[in-house]
Amino acid sequence: MSQLQRIAIAPSQFQQGQILLTKEQQHYLGRVLRLREGDRFIAMDGKGKWWLAQLAGEQAQVLESLLVETELPVSITLMVALPKGNGFDEVVRCCTELGVTCIAPVLSDRTLLDPSPQKLERWRRIAAEAAEQSERSFVPTILEPVAFNTGLSLVIGHLSFANSQQYICEARAEFPHLKHCLQHKGQMTSDKGQETIVIATGPEGGWTTQEIENAIASGFQPVSLGRRILRAVTAPVVALSLITASCEV
């Protein structure tokens, strides 16, 4: 199975044991991947379902459902102050590979980027491609960019504080290291449901004092990612790596 090509499909494309392929998917399978009639590939709906499928013209015949266990035992929401340029593209790609569940881009007081609606579509496409490449069962949700304080309200509004951890990364202060704050992996799951971790990383220049205070008031614990000053595109990857190392089975 590991050598078979994978493509992401919309759940609505799966109908009565068939996968209705779009023109773009037909082109990708036939012209790019060079698959022929009868060749097999893996289809994933980004919602946790995988199928072994066989190419049959403009559609594919589903041969069997596949059980894939590549997801982390925790749900991770990453709040990222948008970096300048196209740096967020790489954040989305790397953090998808590392197992993030949801990425919430936010506009902080020091954010330099004013993203266009086309950017959101691009980020979601990058997440889908990275999920295919890394054999994820789920494609991460990419939320629309909002102001930082609005993002705090939206994320916290969906949390169960009895089963969640919230951290905000800050470089220029004497805060404990994230690795020392994360609960032991044996405690990362609960009978009350899947554990949720929210981690926020800042922009070029860091969070403002007011932003840190607002996060603390919303239940976030300030943490450090080490003694060095990390770039805005590096910090999310380091944070996700630390969380993954703590909870990966």
C-alpha positions as CSV (number, residue, x, y, z in Angstrom):
1,M,0.0,0.0,0.0
2,S,2.8,2.4,0.8
3,Q,3.9,2.6,-2.8
4,L,0.4,3.5,-4.1
5,Q,-0.3,7.1,-5.1
6,R,-2.7,9.1,-2.9
7,I,-5.2,11.8,-3.8
8,A,-7.6,13.8,-1.6
9,I,-11.2,13.9,-2.6
10,A,-14.3,15.6,-1.3
11,P,-16.6,13.4,0.8
12,S,-19.4,14.1,-1.7
13,Q,-17.4,12.4,-4.5
14,F,-17.9,9.0,-2.9
15,Q,-21.2,7.6,-4.1
16,Q,-22.4,4.0,-4.0
17,G,-19.0,2.4,-4.1
18,Q,-17.7,4.7,-6.7
19,I,-15.5,7.8,-6.6
20,L,-16.6,10.4,-9.2
21,L,-13.4,12.1,-10.3
22,T,-13.1,15.7,-11.2
23,K,-11.5,16.8,-14.5
24,E,-8.5,18.0,-12.5
25,Q,-8.2,14.6,-10.7
26,Q,-8.5,12.7,-14.0
27,H,-5.7,14.8,-15.4
28,Y,-3.5,14.4,-12.4
29,L,-4.0,10.6,-12.2
30,G,-3.7,10.0,-16.0
31,R,-1.2,12.6,-17.2
32,V,0.9,13.4,-14.1
33,L,0.9,10.1,-12.3
34,R,0.7,8.1,-15.5
35,L,-2.0,5.7,-14.1
36,R,-3.9,3.6,-16.6
37,E,-7.3,1.9,-16.6
38,G,-7.3,-0.7,-13.9
39,D,-4.4,0.8,-11.9
40,R,-4.9,1.2,-8.2
41,F,-4.5,4.2,-6.0
42,I,-5.6,5.4,-2.5
43,A,-8.3,8.0,-2.1
44,M,-8.7,10.0,1.2
45,D,-11.6,12.3,2.1
46,G,-9.7,14.4,4.6
47,K,-12.2,13.4,7.3
48,G,-10.5,10.2,8.4
49,K,-11.6,7.8,5.6
50,W,-9.2,6.1,3.1
51,W,-10.2,3.7,0.3
52,L,-8.2,1.5,-2.1
53,A,-9.6,2.4,-5.5
54,Q,-9.2,1.2,-9.1
55,L,-9.2,3.7,-12.0
56,A,-12.1,3.2,-14.4
57,G,-12.4,6.0,-16.8
58,E,-13.9,9.2,-15.3
59,Q,-14.5,7.4,-12.0
60,A,-12.8,4.9,-9.7
61,Q,-14.2,1.7,-8.3
62,V,-13.7,1.4,-4.5
63,L,-12.2,-2.0,-3.7
64,E,-12.0,-1.7,0.1
65,S,-11.8,0.6,3.0
66,L,-8.4,1.1,4.6
67,L,-7.6,1.5,8.3
68,V,-5.0,4.2,8.7
69,E,-3.6,5.1,12.1
70,T,-1.3,8.1,11.5
71,E,-3.0,10.8,13.7
72,L,-1.8,12.1,17.0
73,P,-3.7,11.1,20.2
74,V,-4.4,14.8,20.8
75,S,-6.0,17.6,18.9
76,I,-3.7,20.6,18.3
77,T,-4.9,24.0,17.3
78,L,-2.1,26.3,16.2
79,M,-2.7,30.1,16.4
80,V,-0.1,31.8,14.2
81,A,0.5,35.6,13.9
82,L,0.9,35.8,10.1
83,P,4.5,36.3,9.0
84,K,5.4,38.6,6.2
85,G,5.7,37.4,2.6
86,N,4.9,33.8,1.7
87,G,6.3,32.4,5.0
88,F,2.9,31.1,6.1
89,D,2.9,28.7,3.2
90,E,5.7,26.8,4.8
91,V,4.1,26.9,8.2
92,V,1.0,25.3,6.9
93,R,3.0,22.6,5.0
94,C,5.3,21.7,7.9
95,C,2.7,21.8,10.6
96,T,0.3,19.6,8.6
97,E,3.1,17.0,8.3
98,L,3.6,17.2,12.0
99,G,0.0,16.5,12.8
100,V,-1.8,19.8,13.5
101,T,-5.6,19.6,13.6
102,C,-6.5,23.3,13.0
103,I,-4.5,26.4,12.0
104,A,-5.9,29.7,13.0
105,P,-4.0,32.6,11.4
106,V,-4.3,35.8,13.4
107,L,-3.4,39.5,12.8
108,S,-1.5,40.8,15.8
109,D,-0.5,44.4,16.5
110,R,2.9,43.8,14.7
111,T,1.6,41.7,11.8
112,L,2.8,43.1,8.5
113,L,0.8,40.9,6.1
114,D,-2.7,41.8,4.9
115,P,-3.8,38.5,3.3
116,S,-6.1,38.4,0.3
117,P,-9.0,35.9,0.0
118,Q,-6.9,34.0,-2.5
119,K,-4.4,33.3,0.2
120,L,-6.8,31.3,2.2
121,E,-7.7,29.1,-0.8
122,R,-3.9,28.6,-1.4
123,W,-3.3,27.6,2.3
124,R,-6.1,25.1,2.2
125,R,-4.7,23.6,-1.0
126,I,-1.2,23.3,0.6
127,A,-2.7,21.6,3.6
128,A,-4.5,19.0,1.4
129,E,-1.3,18.3,-0.5
130,A,0.8,18.0,2.6
131,A,-1.8,15.7,4.2
132,E,-1.6,13.4,1.1
133,Q,2.2,13.4,1.2
134,S,2.5,12.7,4.9
135,E,-0.3,10.0,4.8
136,R,-2.5,11.9,7.2
137,S,-6.0,10.6,7.8
138,F,-7.3,14.2,8.2
139,V,-6.7,17.4,6.3
140,P,-6.2,20.2,8.9
141,T,-8.8,23.0,9.0
142,I,-7.5,26.4,8.0
143,L,-9.6,29.2,9.5
144,E,-10.0,32.7,8.0
145,P,-7.5,35.2,9.4
146,V,-8.9,37.4,12.2
147,A,-7.6,39.8,14.8
148,F,-5.7,38.2,17.6
149,N,-8.3,39.0,20.3
150,T,-11.1,37.7,18.1
151,G,-9.1,34.6,17.5
152,L,-8.7,34.1,21.3
153,S,-12.5,34.3,21.7
154,L,-13.2,32.0,18.8
155,V,-10.8,29.3,19.9
156,I,-11.5,29.5,23.6
157,G,-15.3,29.4,22.9
158,H,-14.9,25.9,21.5
159,L,-12.8,24.4,24.2
160,S,-13.5,22.3,27.2
161,F,-11.1,23.7,29.8
162,A,-11.4,20.4,31.8
163,N,-9.7,18.7,28.9
164,S,-7.4,21.2,27.3
165,Q,-4.1,23.0,27.5
166,Q,-3.4,26.5,26.2
167,Y,0.0,28.0,25.7
168,I,1.4,31.2,24.2
169,C,5.0,31.3,23.1
170,E,7.1,34.4,24.1
171,A,10.8,34.7,23.5
172,R,11.9,37.7,25.6
173,A,10.9,36.8,29.1
174,E,11.6,34.3,31.8
175,F,8.9,31.8,31.2
176,P,9.1,28.0,31.6
177,H,10.0,25.9,28.6
178,L,7.1,24.4,26.7
179,K,8.6,20.8,27.1
180,H,8.3,21.2,30.9
181,C,4.7,22.4,30.8
182,L,3.2,19.7,28.6
183,Q,1.5,16.9,30.5
184,H,3.0,13.5,30.4
185,K,1.9,11.5,27.3
186,G,0.2,9.0,29.6
187,Q,-2.1,11.8,30.7
188,M,-2.7,13.4,27.3
189,T,-5.9,11.5,26.7
190,S,-9.0,11.4,28.9
191,D,-12.3,9.5,29.3
192,K,-14.0,12.8,28.7
193,G,-12.7,12.9,25.2
194,Q,-9.7,13.8,23.2
195,E,-7.2,16.2,24.8
196,T,-6.9,19.5,23.0
197,I,-3.8,21.6,23.0
198,V,-3.8,25.2,21.7
199,I,-0.4,26.8,21.0
200,A,0.0,30.4,19.9
201,T,3.2,31.8,18.2
202,G,3.9,35.4,17.5
203,P,4.9,37.7,14.6
204,E,8.2,39.3,13.7
205,G,9.1,41.4,16.8
206,G,7.0,39.2,19.1
207,W,3.7,39.7,20.9
208,T,3.0,43.0,22.6
209,T,2.7,43.1,26.4
210,Q,-1.1,43.7,26.0
211,E,-1.5,40.7,23.8
212,I,0.3,38.5,26.3
213,E,-1.9,39.9,29.1
214,N,-5.1,39.2,27.0
215,A,-3.9,35.6,26.4
216,I,-3.3,35.0,30.1
217,A,-6.7,36.4,30.9
218,S,-8.1,33.9,28.4
219,G,-6.5,31.0,30.1
220,F,-3.2,30.8,28.2
221,Q,0.1,29.9,30.0
222,P,3.1,31.9,28.6
223,V,6.0,29.5,27.6
224,S,9.4,29.6,26.1
225,L,10.7,27.6,23.1
226,G,14.4,28.0,24.2
227,R,17.0,30.7,24.7
228,R,17.4,31.7,21.1
229,I,15.1,34.1,19.2
230,L,13.3,32.1,16.5
231,R,11.9,33.4,13.2
232,A,8.1,33.7,13.0
233,V,8.0,30.8,10.5
234,T,10.3,28.6,12.7
235,A,8.6,28.9,16.0
236,P,5.4,27.1,15.0
237,V,7.4,24.1,13.7
238,V,9.4,23.9,16.9
239,A,6.3,24.1,19.0
240,L,4.6,21.4,17.1
241,S,7.7,19.2,17.2
242,L,7.8,19.5,21.0
243,I,4.2,18.6,21.3
244,T,4.5,15.6,18.9
245,A,7.5,14.3,20.8
246,S,5.6,14.5,24.1
247,C,2.4,12.7,23.0
248,E,3.4,10.4,20.0
249,V,2.8,6.8,20.9
